Amino acid sequence: MKKVVNSVLASALAASFVPAVVGAEEAPQSGTTQTEATQTEATQTTEAPKIDPALEKVVKRLQALGLVAGYGNGEFGVDRAINRAEFATLVVRARGLEEGAKLAQFQANFTDVKPSDWFAGYVNVAAGQDIVKGYTDKSFKPANNVTYAESVAMIIRALGYDVPGSVSGVWPNNYISKAAELGISKGVKIDPNKPATRGDIFLMLDNALRVDLMKQIEYGTDVRYEVAKNKTLLTEYLDVQVRDMDWANSDDNDSNDLPFVSNVPVIALGDMDANEVELNVSRADLEGTGIASGKAVKFHVADGIDPNAFAGQHVQVWIKDGKEDTIVWMEASEDEDVINDRLSDVYYDGKFAADGSKIKGKDDIKELEIVLDGTGKTYKFADNVAVTYNFKRYGTGDGAAKGLKAIYDKFDRNNFGYPFSVKVVLNENGEISYISVVDDVSFDQNNEGVKYGSEVIEKVDTNKKKITNLESGTFDLSDKEEGKDFLVFIDGKPAKLADLKPLDVYAVYYADGDDDKPLIFATRQVVEGKVDKVEIRSNGDNRLKIGDTLYRVRTSATATASYSEDGNKTVDKITVDEIRDLDGEDVKLYLDPSGRVRHVETKDDVTDRKFNAIVTKSASYDSTDDKWNFTVLSEKGKKINVSLEADDIEDADGNELTDDQVEELFVPNKEDLMVVEITLDKDGKAQKAKIVELGDLHELQGQDWDDAADEDDATINVDLDGNGRNESYDVTSDTVVWDMTGEITSGKRVELKDARTADFKKLADDDDKTVFYTINDDDEVEFVFVVDGGAVADDTHYGYVKSVSNTNDTVTLLEKDGTELKEKEYKLDGDAEDALDKFKRFDFIAFRLNSEDQVIIDDVVKVVDGAGDDPTALDSLDPSDDDYDQLLDDASLQRVTTAVVDEVDGDDIYYKLRDENGEFVKDDKGSVIRKKYTTNSNTIFFNTDFEQEDGVNEGDYVVLIETDDDGAKFDYVLIATDEKEVKEEGYDEVDSDGVLPIGNFYKQNDDLNVEPKPPVEDKPFIDEDSIDTGRFGIAGVFTYDVKADLAEGVDEADIESVEVELDGETYPATVADGKVTFRKSLQNVDVTEGKLIITPVEGDVQTYDLTFPE
């Protein structure tokens, strides 16, 4: 059970404070004299240091009760020692004797306490009340520090436990043990002789607040003491009403009797100030206490308590009686489940809800459910659920239905849903009894009474009460009073308008939908660092990776982040291209409350980029722009379209080329080889092209190349000097190998097809290539041009795409590694934008790598066009397409098909053929066509959540992919969904257009367009002439062999099972590769006859007689 720690105890302690005795446990301690300038009443101007949040709550409670006063800067000196003068002051305040201290200022009780000392009045009053005593020399020694042992003893005495029979043993362990027994020293490390810090004193007093007091009940000769149940420092000395879990679990109370927070400032602003809260106290037994009466009662709350955090739930409270009844402590009931999370999904009638169109009134509430992101659980709504959306109360019943409809509509599941902030309170049945949803995700809203923003702050004018936005617009509060007409929160905590800073992300809501009562919620979450990766989920969903975290940057009609690359001097909406150009950049990301990027800021010193390239498409003049357009293949294998004016194109000496020279030189050519240096600006656009001086070009062909190129040492070993001795020239990581073996097409623009960069090691071990190369001044191979002999070999790979990133242009996918599916990242040979034109997340692709292990974008074949968790939008290679066979060949595939699993038997998957209307396909005898697909131990099974599975189950919707000819055994099986989800989502229900959503999946089965075969039961399943038997026995053990061929036109999929009967018992046989095989060794089974039994998928069982040799 949770224990609430508070520090109101300080005053109660003082009420029963016991004086110090010279020579006893409170023996004098040496210390430095401290004056008013350094002590409790001092005034400081420096900023207060931060303290532990839990201790800060303790201090705030003590302050609310008037027990402690901080320094002028809000500091309470919790790490400092506390001396006798301070302790006396604390006690006097706790006893409510502060006014008396003013009158006692000039008393002369101690020789070392002067009337001019700030603490004089407090010490004199404490002494007069026998709370503290001086020393035998008439001194008080106000600067002596109080030790932990002394402070513990004083607190125990304050509680009345310093009586015979209560504290026994030797000082100071007797008091330390008692303090531990009573829970006073909980959370405090006691070092007896060490000076106690103010913070620890506050904690110990706080722990003692709820300890039952020891009271004297008999006087005279028979003095007796006993613990007074439910009589504490709070109730006896501080006039505090306590309603906590102890109270709720006593007498006839329960946790539902605790006060209920029925209204808070963020909803009732105007009727309620920022430091107030409304409680329903009808069952909290507060009537008649002098505090309040009636069902809904308004209370003040102490500084440090945010009542808004408790809306819609039962709370524990301490209420201080006074001119204004004040709650000095508030915490949630421990018996009530309260969840603060984010909305993950919404349901209606057990199915995903695209919007709230089906919610008409309160009767629909029972059909609604939500999924929370953090818990991952689904929750139903109670019939009497109370709903708040964007701080507007919708109440219960039909009002609640209206509020939930508004939430469902805005959630917009069709666009993957907004992860709204949500608070839910659950009843005893686990249903939602209260829900508060806040749209803290959307941008640029301007809907009065609902939401304004989010925006980014440029500046705040506190005099004019005006917020100016970084992009455009202002928010005016000039006619409103802070705390009464508007409230400010920063990172969820109450704040002031003056606390807002430039570049805070803020949004405005309206208390109970009143556009005259704005609520400003600001977020101060800034991430700074280098973008390690840009992950592209879609054009509207791009994510920046900094460190280990991905940050989503949105670009849509309703939510586009802002962007500045010049220190916020100019700010615009960020574009998709600008997001994808952020790879490797140092950025500042300003996040909204949901953690999404609201504003991006980059440095203004982004360096230009240079790289070498070959021309792959000839230059063409555009008279409209007065520019030459041509295509190059960079040294990294990226294809880049270049558009430049002639005076931005130079020869090797830096001279500008004429138009005629550009037209003549910038043409793909395998004989007059040319390399161009391209310079890009900060936007990634070409700004200059310069021809590179190649020096001498050296040629090697066929076997000469194979002899010279050493793939192990990565060298070219040749005699360039003509001295009869080969020299080795190193191929380094800077060496560029261009594969130019593709065809050069003629026409209006000459183009080199299939150009790519290649791997030297793969090229080196080849004896049919024609190669040119250059050597630089360091005797290293600089450029290699492969111009003839066919493309450098590569292999076909297969993978399930997880993301595409423009950080060095990469794709991350799941790829088969033995029997496991492992995540791997490959570089692309072109831009990520080009790759996205070919494939995306959730696609299964066939691809090839160039020699630098880069994915060749142009060669990618999309085998499965994935759609995440929407199987109705999934498309695989369509057998009915004219180019189906060509695509299979390009992808090195044998077969791609779909099925709904009907049965699983080992490696065999059975399914029943369905058409696009979901109807089972039948043969000419009216029997449902049932087929079999076969997998093996190396088959990879995986789902759309990028998880590998052990296999498939009945009812799974699967895509099967066969990559090689191994007897119709599939290599990959993608599990797209299952029958349960199909029914829950209504995918098997015809829509308003008469279309069956899941029908698109059914029609992709490659058996649909195949003419059904004649029923196999009309002809034999076994070629009887092929039946061959064998039998031999040793020591009473007989082994039987059977072999037979399937009859012509019979497939394995036509057969349910094959068995052999021997001596009245049946044993399974194997069917594979068009043959039946059987071998069985049996003890004492000596027969010469048997039966071969064939059970077909459809049709009658067939039996064949077997005869075994004697």
N, C-alpha and C positions, 0 to 999 in steps of 0.2 A: 504494500500500500504506500502511496506517495506521501511524503511528509512535507508540508508547506513550511518554509522557513521565512520568518519575518522578524523585524527588529523593533516593533512597537514595545517590546519587553523593556526597553531601556527605562521608560518612565516608571513602570511597575517596580522594577528593581530598586529604583531610588526610594520608593515609598517605604521600603522596609530595610533600608541600608543600615548595616551595623558598624559602629565606630571602630577604628583601628586601635590596637593596644600596643604600646611600646614594648619591644622585646618579644612579642608574639610573632605569628606567621607573617604579619605585615611589617616586618622590621624595615627600618629606613634603607633606601637604596640611593646611591649617589647618582647625580644627574646634572645636566646643564640647566641653569635657570633659563626659563623661556618666558618671554614677555607677550603682551597683547599682540604685538606685531607678528608673532610667529605662532600664536595659538588660536583657539577656537573662535574668538571674536575678531580675529584679524581681518584686515581688508587687503586682498591681493589683486593684482591686475593681470598676472600671467594666466595663460590658458590652463585649465585643470587637466591633469593627466587622466587617461582612461583607466577605469577600474573594472574588475570582473563583473559581468552583467548580473550574476546572482547576488553579489555583495551590493551592487548598486541598488537593486530592489530593496534590500534590507535598509540601506541608508535612506532611500526615498520614504519608506514607511515611517522610520523614526522621525524624519523631518516633518512628515504630514501630521504626526502626533505632537510636534513641537518639542521634541526631546533633544535633537541635535541641530546645530546651525553650522553650515560650512563656511569656508573662507569666501572672500568676495568674488572669487572666480569660479565658485561652485565646487571647489575641492574640499574634501573631508579628511584628508591626511590619514587615509586608512593604513598606510604603511609605517606611520610614525608611532613612537611609544606614547602612552598616555600617562600623565603624571597625576599627583594627588589633587592638584587644583582643578584639573579637567574632570577628574572623577567626581569631585564634590559638585562641580557645576552640573554635570550630567544627572546626578542624583537629585539635586534641588529642582531642576526642571521636571524630572520625572514625578516628583511629589507635588508639582504645581505650586511651588513656592518661589517662583521667579520674581514676582512683585515684591515679596518680602526681602529679597536680596538687595533691592535698590535701597530699602530703608536701613539695612544692616551694613551698608558700605563703610560707615565711620566707627563701627564698634572696634574695640581693641582687645581681642581675645588671644591673639598670638603675637609674639615678638617679631616674627618675620613676615607678617601680613600687614601691609600698610594700606591706608584708605585709598591711596593712588593706584594700587594694584587692581587690574581689571577684574580679578577673581575674588576680591576681598568680601563683597556682599555674599557671594555664594558659599564661601568657606565659613563665614560667620553663621549663616543660617543653618548649614549642615551641622556645624558644631552644636548650635543651640537645639537642634532636633535629635542630638545624640546619634547622628548618622556617621560622623567621623569624630575622631578625637586627636588631640595633639600629643606632644611628647612631654616627658617630665621636666624638660628645661623650658617649658612654655612655648616651644616652637611648633610650627606645623609642617615645615619643610615642603612647601608646595611644589618644588621642582623635582622631587624624588619620583622616579618612575614606579609604576605599579607592576609587579611581576604577575606571571600567569597564575602562580599558586595563590597569591593574594586576591587576584580578581575572581578566581573560582570560589574562594572562601566567601567573599563578599556577596556573590550571587546566591550561593547556597543559603547564607544568612538572610538575604532579602526574601527568599522563598520560605523562610521559617524553619529550615531543617537543621539549624545549629542548636539542637536540643538534646538532652540526655537520651541515649539509646538510638539516635539516628545517625550520627557521625562518630565512628569509633576508629581507633588506631592511632598511628603516629603521624604527625604533621610532616610534610604536606600531603602524603599519600592518602590519608583518610579523606581529605576534601576532594582530591583528584578522583578517587574511586567513586565517591558519591556523585560527583558531577557526571561521570560516565554513566552511572546507573540511571540517573534522571534524564540523560540525553542532553545535558547542558553543553558538553564539550564536543558534541558531534560536529565533524568537519573542521576541527581545530586541533593542531598539534601542540600538545602541552609540554613546554620545557619549563619546569617549576621556577627556577631562579632567573629566567630570562625576562626582560621587560616585555609586557604584553603590548601588541599593537592595537591601535584604535579599531582597525577592521575586525580583528579577532574578538575584541570586547563586544563589538556590535553583534557579531554572529552568536556569541554565547548568550548575550541578553535575548537575542531573537529566539534561540532554542528554548530558553526558559519561559518564554511568554505563556505557553500552553501547559506548563507543568502545574499540577494541582498543588495548592499551598498547604503547608503544615500549619495547623491552628491549635491554640491552647483551648481545651474544652472544660477542664477542671482547674480550680484555683485553691488556694489555702494549703492545707497539709497534704492533700491528695492531688498534686498537679499532674494532669494528663494532657497529651497531645495526640492528634490524629490527622490524617490527610483529609482535607475538605474536598470531596469529589465535585468536579466542575467549578471549583472556585480558583481562579487563576489571577495572575497579575493583570491580565486584560479585563476580566469581568469585575474584579474587586477595586482596581485603582485607576483604570484608564477609561471607564465608561464605554467599553467596546462591546457591541453585540456580535457574537460569533456564530456563524452558520457554516459549519464545515462538515467533513465526512464523519468525524466523531459524533457530531450532533445528529447527522442524518441516520446514523446507525444506532442511536440511543432511543430509549422509550418506544413510542409508537411511530417514530419518524422513519422515513426512507429517503433515498436520494432524489425521488421525484418531488419531495417537499422542499428541496433547496430552492432559493430564489431563481427565477427564470428571466433571462435578459430579453425583454419584450420590445425594446427600442434603443437605438444608439444614435450618436450625432450624425454619422454619415447618411442616415436615412431621415432623421427628424430635425435636421438643422433648421433653425428658425424657431422651432418650438423647444429646442434643446441646445445648450451651449456645448462647446467642445469638451468641457470637463464635467459632463453630466452623463447619466445613464438612467434608463427606466427599467425597473425590475417589477416582475409580477411576484408579489410577496404573499398572496392569499393563503398559501399553505406553509409559509416559512415561519409562522408564529411570531411575526414582528408587530402585530397589532397590540396596542396597549403598552408598548415598551417606551413610548415617548418618542420613537423614531419615525414611525410612519403608520398609516392605516390605509386600507383599501387595496384593490387588486394591483393597479399599476401605479408605482410610486417612483418619483424622480429623486435621484441622489447625486451629490457631488462625488467626484473621484479624485484621489490624491495624485499629485504629479508623479509621472512614471507609469501610471495605469492607462492602457488604451482600451476603453470599453468596447470599441468597435470590433475588437478581436473576439468578443464573446457573444456576438449576436446569435440569437436563436438557440441558446443552450443554457442548461442549468449551471450555476456557479456557486463556489464557496466564497464567502465574503466576511470581512471584519468591518463593522460599521461603527464609526466613532460618533457618539452623541455630542451635540454642540449646537451652536447657532445655526449652522448648516450641517446637516447629517452628512458625513463624509465616509466613503468607502476607502479604507487605507490599504486593503489587501483584497485581491480578487484572483481566483484561479478556477479552472474548469472542474466540474464534478468528475470524480474518478470512475463513476459507474456509467458514463455516457461516452459513446464512441464519436469522436469528432475527427473528420479527415479533411485536411487541406491538400489539394492535389490539382491535377489538370484533367480536363475532359478529353477522353480518348475516342469515344464513339457513342452513338445514340441509337436506340432501338425502338421500334413500334411493333407490337404483336410478335415479338421474337425475331424480327427481321431488321436489318439495317435500314434506318430512315434517312432518306435524302433530304427531307425537310419536315416541317411540322404541319403539312397540309391535312393530315388525317386527324389532327387533334382538334376536336370540336367543343369539348366541354369536360366537366369533372369526371364523367363516366369513362373517358379515355385514359385517365391517369393510370388506371390499373394495367393498361397495355404498354406502358412506357418503362424503359430501362436505360441506364447509362453505364458506360465503362470508364473507369478512372485509370489514368496512365500509370501512376506510381504503384498502385496496388495491383493493377491488372485484373481487378474483379468487376463483376457486373452487379448493379444494385437496382432494386425495385423501389417504387415510391409508395409511401403510406397514403391511405385515402385522404388523410387530413394534412398532407404535406403543405408547408408554407414556402412560398417561392419569392426570392428576390433576384432581380436581374439588373446589373449595372446600378445597384443601390436604389432601385425602385421596388417598392413592395407590391406584390401581386396578390398577397394573402393566400387563402385556401380555396378549395372548391373550384368553381368556374374561373375565378381569378388566377388560381395556381395553374390551371390548364392554359390560360392565356399567356402567362409568363413562360411556361415550358414550351409553348408553341413558338414564342419569340426566340427562345434559346435555340430550338431545333432549326428554325429558319436561318438564323445567323450562323449556326455551326457549319452548314453548307458541306455536307459529306461528299457531294459530287466533286468538290475541289479538295478532297482529302481531309476536310474538317479543320476548324481552328482549335488549338489546344487551350481553350479558355481556362482561366483560373476558377476553381470551384471549391466551395466549402460545403460539406454535408454533415448533418447530425443524424445519427441512426437511432431508431427506437429499439425497444427490447427484442423486436423480431428481426432486427437487422435491416429494416426498411428505412428509407430516407424520410425523416420527419421535417427537416428544414434543409433548404438548399439555397445557396447564394452563389451566383455565377457572375463573373466579371469578364467582359471582353477587353482583355489587356493585350490583344494581338494585332487588331486591325490598325491601319495607318490612315492618316489624312481624313478622318471623319469630321463632319461639321453638322451634327444632328442635334439641335437644341433639345435639352431635356433627356438626351440619351448619351451622346459621347462627342467630344471634340478631341482630335488628335488620333494617334500619337504624333507629336512634333518634337523637334529638337530646339532647345533654348539657345538663342543668340545672346540675349541680355535680359536683365530684370530691373525695372525701375520701381523701387519700393516706394518712392514718394508719390508717383503717379499710379502705382499699383497696376503696372502693365508688363506683360511678358511678350517679348518680341521673338518670333521664330527664326530659326537659321535659314530656312528656305524662303518662306514668305508668310505674311499675316501676323497678327498680334492677338493676344487675349487680354481683355480689359476688365479690371476689377475695381475701377476708380470709385464707383458708387457703393462699394460694399465694405462692411466692417469685418476684419479678420476675426475668426473665432465664433462669430454670430451669423455671418452671411456666407462665408466661405472658409474652407479648411484646406490645409496643405499637409501632404505626407511625402516623405522621402524614403524609398526602399521599404515602404509599408509602415513606417513609424511616424507618429505625429511630428510636425515641424512647423516652421514659419515661412512666410513668403520671402523674407530676407535670407533664408537658408538656401534658396534655390541658386544654382550656379549655371554659367554658360555650359552648353553641351550636355546638360541633364536632358534625358528623354522624359517627356511628360504627356499625360492625357488628362482630360477634364471629364468628370461625370457629374451627375446632378442628383442631390439628395431627394429621394423619393420622386425623381423625375421633374423636380421644380427647377426651371432654367434660371431662376433668381438665386439659387443656392448651389453654386459650383463647388466641386471637390477636385482639388488639383493633386494628382498622384504622379510623383516624379521617381525616376529610376536612375541610379548612378552606378551603372555597371560598365566598366571600360576594360577592354582586352587589348593589349598592345603586344605586337611581336611580328615575326616574319611568317608570311603565308607559306606553309610547307606544301600545300596541295589545294587544288580547286577541284572539288568533286561535283560532277554534273549529274543530277538526277533527271532533270528535264529543263526546258528553257526557262520555266518559272521557278525552279527549285535548284539553286546552286549553293554549295557549302564550302566554306573556307576552313581549312584545317590549320590550326595554330597549336603547336605542341601535340597533345593527345586528344584535342577537342575539335569537333566540327561545329561551325556556326552557320546557320542558314541565312542566306540573303535572298529576299524575294523580289521578283520583278513581275508585277501584274498590273492590271488596270486599276485595282483598288488598293494595292499595297506594294509600293516600290521604295526601297531604301534610298536615302540621299547620299551624295558622294562629292568629295572635294579632293583635288590633288595639289592645291596651293595654299594649304594652311587655313582653309575655310574662307578664303577671300571670295571665291566663287563656289557656289553650291548648286548642283543639279541632281536630277534623278539618275541613279546609276543604270547603266545599260548592261545587257547580258555580256557583250564583248568586253566591257570594262571590268566586270566581275572576273571573267576568265583570263584577263590580262594581269590579274593581281598575284599570280604565282611568283614566289620569290620576293615579293615586295614587303617592305616594312609598313605595317598599317596600324591604325587605331580603330577598333570597332566599338561603337556605342550601341549597347543592347537595350531592347525593350524588356519588360518584366518576364516575358516568356522565354527570354534568352536568344531571341532572333535579332539579327542585325538591323538597326534602324538607320545608322549613319556610318559611313566609311570615310576615313581620312588617311591620305598617303602623304609621304614626303614629296617635296618638289624637285628632288635631285635624282630622279630616275635616269640611269645611264642608258645611252644608246647601245644598240646591239649590232654586231657585225658577224657575218658568217660567209663561208665559201659555198658556191653552188655551180651546177651546170645548167645550161638552158635546155629545157625539154619541149618547149613550144615556142615557135618563132615569133619575133616581134611584129606587132601589127599597129599601125598608126591610127589614132582616134582624133580626127580633126576637131571634134566638138570640144574635147578637153586639151587638145594640143599635147597629147601624151602618147608614149609608146607602151603597149601592153605585151608582156611576155610572161612565160611560166618557167620557174626554176625548181630544181631539186636540191635541197640544202645538204650540207655535210652530215646533218642529223637525220636525213631521209624525209624531210618535210617538203611537200609540194606547196609552193608559194606563188601567188599571182602578183606580179610587179607592174606598177603603172608609174612611169616617170617621164618627165620632159627630157628632150635630148640633151639639154645643157646640164642635166643631173646624171648623165652617163659619160664615163671617162675611160680613156685607154689606160694602159699600164703606166704611162708616164704622167698621168693626171690631166691630160688634154681632153677637152670636151669633144664628143663625137658629133659628127653631122648626122642629119637624118638618113642620108644615103649609107653612111657607115654603120649606123644602128641596124638598118634593114639588111645589110649584107652580112654583118658579123653575128647578130643575135639569132642564129638558126641552129637547130640541133645538127651535129655533124660528127661522124665517127672518125673522120680523117683529119680535119683541122680542129683538133680538140681545144676547148677553151673553158677556163674557170673564171667565174665572176664573183667579186666580193660585194655583198649586199649589206647596206647599212639601214637599220630600222630606227624609227623615232620612238618616243615613249609610248605611242599608241599602237606600236607594232606594225606600222605602215612603212613601206620602203621609201627612203628619202634620197638614196644615192646608190649607183651601181658602178663598179670599177673593174675593168679587166685585169686579171692577175697575170703577172709575168711568170710563165711556167719554167723557163729555162729549157734544158735539153729533155726531149721526150725519148724514152727508151722502149723498144718493142721486143716482146718475147712471144713465141707461138708454140702451141702443142706441147711436145715432149720437152722442148727447151724450157718452157715455163715451168713444167712440172719438176724438172731437175733443179731449177734455180730457186723456186719457192720452197721454203722450209716452214711447214705449219707448226712444228714443235718449238723451234727457236724464234718464230715470227721474224724471219729475215728473207731478203732476196740476195742470193749469192751469185755474183756475176763479175766478169772482168771488164770493167768500163774503161780502164786505163790502157788496155792492150798490151799489158806486160806479161800475159800468160798466167796470171795468178788471180783467182777469184777473191773478191772482197765481200764482206757481209754488210748489208745495209738494213738497219733495224726498221721494222714496222712497229710504230708506237701507237699509243692511244689517240694521238692526234692525226694519224694517217687516215685518209679518206679513200674508201673503195667505192666507186660508182659502177654499178652493173648497167651497161648501156647496150646489152645484147638484143633488146627488143627491136621491133620493126620501126623504121622511120617512114611514116606515111607522107605521101605527097598531097598537094591540094592547095587551097588558098593559104592555109597556115600549116607549115611543116611541124610534125609532132613525133617525138620519140616515145613509143609506147612502152609501158611496163618498166620504166626506169626506176631504179631503187638503189639504196646503198647495200653493201654486202659485207660478209664476214671474211676476212683474209684467210683464216684457217680453213674455211670451207672451200675457198677458191684455190688455195695452194695445192691441194691434192687433186688436181685435175689436169689431164694431158690433152685436152682438145680446145683450149681457150686461146684467144688472141688478146694480149694484154699490153697496154702502154703504162709507163710509170715515170715519175719524176723524183729526183733526189734533191733535198735542200742543202743549205750551207753546213748543216751539222751532220751531213752524211746519213741522214734518216730519210726513209721513204715518205714523201709528202702526199702525193696523189697517185691513185691506181685507177685506170680506166679499162674495164673489160668490154671489148667491142664486138667479139664474135665467139661462137662456140656454144651458144645456148646459155640460158639463165643459170645462175648459181643455184644449186639444189636446195630445196627446203621441204619440210614435212607439213602435213595437215594436222592442225590441232583443233580441239573442240572445247568450248567453255560456256559457262552460264554467267552472263554479264552482271556484275554487282554495281559498278559505277564507271563513269568516264570522267577523267580529270584533265585539265589543261596545264597542270604542273608538269612540264616537260612532255605534255600530251600523252597521257597514259590511260590504260583500261585495266580495271581490277575485275577478275573473274574467278570462278571456281573451275578447276581443271582436274582431270583424272590423273591420279598418281598411284599406280598399282590398283589396289582395291579401295583407295580412299579418295575423297574429293577435297582438294586443298586450294586455299586462296592464293592467287598469284597475280602480280602486277606486271604488265608489259608496257613498254613504250609504243606509241603509235608512229607510223612513218609519215604522218601528216597532222593537221590540226584536229583538235578535239571536235570542233564544229563540223568538220568533214565526216568524222567518225559517227557523230550523232545523226547524220543523214543516212547512215547505213545500219546502225544498231544502237541500242539503248539498254538501260537497266531492265532486267528480267528476260532479255533475249538469250536464246541458246544459239551460238554461232560456230561456224567452221571458219578457221582462219589459218593463214600462213605467216611465217616470220621471215624477215630479210636477214642478212648476215649479221646485223647488229641486234638480232632478237627483237626487232620491232614488228608490230602487227602491220601487215600491208593492207591498208584500208580498202583499196579498190578490189582486193581479192576476197574480202569477207563475204560469206554467204550466210544470211539469216535463216537458220533452220527452223527456229520457233520464234515467232513474234510474240513475246510475253506481255502480260498485262498485270503483273503483280497478283493481287488477291481477287481479280475479276476474271474467272475462267471463261466467261462469255465472250471476252474480247481477245482471247488467245487464238493465234493463227500459226499453224505449222505449214510446211511445204504442201501445197494442195495437189493431190494426184490428178485432179481434173484440169490443171493448168497445162498449156501447151509446152511450156519450158520446164516442166517438172523433171523429166529425165535429165535435161541438161544441168539443172541446178543440183540434182543428186550427184551427177558426175563431177561438177565443179567442187562440190563439197566432199568428194570421195565417200559418198554414202551409198548404202544398198537400199535402205528403206526408212521411211518416217510415217508413223501412223498413230491413231488415237484409239482408246478403248475405255469402257467402263468395266472394271474388274468384277466378274461374276463368281469366280472361284480361284483359289490359289492352291496348287498342289506341287510342293517342292519348287522346282525352277519353272514350272508351267503356269501360265496365266491364262485363264479361260474367260471369254467374253461373248456376249450376244450382240450381233450386229443390229444397229439402229440407224434410221434415217434422220434427216435434219428436223423432222417433226417429232422425234422421240419415239417413233413407232418401231417395233421390232421387225426386222426384215426376215421374210419366210421364203422357203424354197417352194417348188411347184407342187409339193405335197402338203403345203400349209404348215410345215414344221419350222420353228425359229432356227435361223442359221447360227450355230455356235462354233466359235473358232478358238484356236489355241496359239498363244505366243510363248516362246521359250527364252528364258534368260540363262545365265550361268553364274558361277561363283565370282566372276570378275565384273558382273554388271553393277553399274552405279545407280542407286536409287536416291533421288533428292526431291525436295519440295520447294515451293516458291518463297519460303523464308530462308533460303540459302543453307538449309540443313540437310545433311546426309541421313538417309533412312536405311533401316535394315532390309526393307522389302515393301511390298504393297499389301493392302488388305481388301477384302470384299467391299465393293462400293466406291473404291477410289477411281477418280477420273485421271487417266494417265496418257502421256505422250511417250511413245517408244521410238528409239533411234538406233538404227543398226549401221555401224560405221565400216564393217568389213564383211566379206562373204565367209562366214564360219558356220554355215548350216542353219541360217535363220535364227540365230541367237542374238538378242538385242544387247547393246553395250550400255545404253543410257535409258533410264525410265524417269521421266519428270512427273511428279504427283501434283496435279494442278488444283484439285479440290476433292471433295467426297460427296456422297449422296446426302449426308446430313446437312452440309452447307448449302447444297443445291436446293434442298427443300426449304431450309430456313430463309434463304434469300429470294425464294420464289423464281429461281432460274428455270424451273420446270413448268412454269405457268405461262400460257400464251399472253402476250401483252396486247395493248389496245390496237396495235397495227397487225395483229394476227400472227406475230412472230414468236417462236419459242426461243428465249434467250440462249439456252444451252444447246440449241440445235446447231449452231455454228461449230460447236465442239464435235458433235456426232458426225457431221458430214465430212470431217477431215480424215475419217478412217479410209485407208486405201483399198479396202475390200468392197466399198460401196459401189464403185463403178465396174466391179468385176461381175460378169454374168455368172449367176449361181450354177454350180456344177450339178449334174444329175444326181439324184439321191444315191449315196454310196451303198445303201442297203439293198439296192436292186442288183448288185453285182458282188462278187467275192472281194473280201478285204485282203486276202492272202493269195499269192501265186502258189497254188498247190504243188506245182512241179518243182518249186524251189525249196520245199520243206526237206530239211536234212536233220537226222537225229543221231545221237551217239550215247553209248552207255558202257561204263566199266566199273568193276568193283574190286575193293581190296579190304580184307578182314571185316567183311560185313557192312562196309560203307560203300554205297553205290552212288556214282555221279552220273547225272543225266544232262545231255546237251540237246538244245533245239535251236535251229537257225531257219529263217524263212524271209522271203522278200515280200514287201507290200505289193498288192496288185496294182496294175497300171491305173493312174488317175486317183489313187488313194494317198492322202496326206496324213502326216502324223496328227494334225489337228482334227482329223475326222474320227480319231479313235479315243475313246474314254479310257479303256484299260485293256491289257493283254495278260492272260493267266495261263498257266499249265497245270493240268490236273493229273496227279499221280496217286494211285492207291486211295482214291476218294478225297484227297486233300488238294487244295489249289494253292499255287505259288505264283507271285508276280513275275512277269517277263519284262524286258526292256524294248522300247521302240525308239530308234534313232537312225537318222540318215537313211530312211526308207527301208530299214531292216528290223526284224524281230530277233532278239537273242535271248537265250535262257541257259543257265547252268546252275545245278543244285545238287549238293551232296547230302544223302540221307542215310541214317543208320537203320539197317535191317528193313529197308524198303526195296524189295527185289521184284520189279515188274517189267514187262516188255510192252505194255500198252498204256496209252495216256490220251489226253485231249488238249488241244490248243483252243482256248476260248477267247474270242474277240468281242468286246463290248464297245459298240460305236457311240459317238456323241448323239446321233439321231438314228433311229432304226432298230432292227432286231439283232439279238446276239447271234453270232455265227460260231459254230464249233467245227473243228477239224480233227480227225482221228490221227493219232501218232503211234508209230510202231518202232520200238527200240530193239537193236540187235541183242541176241542172247549172249 
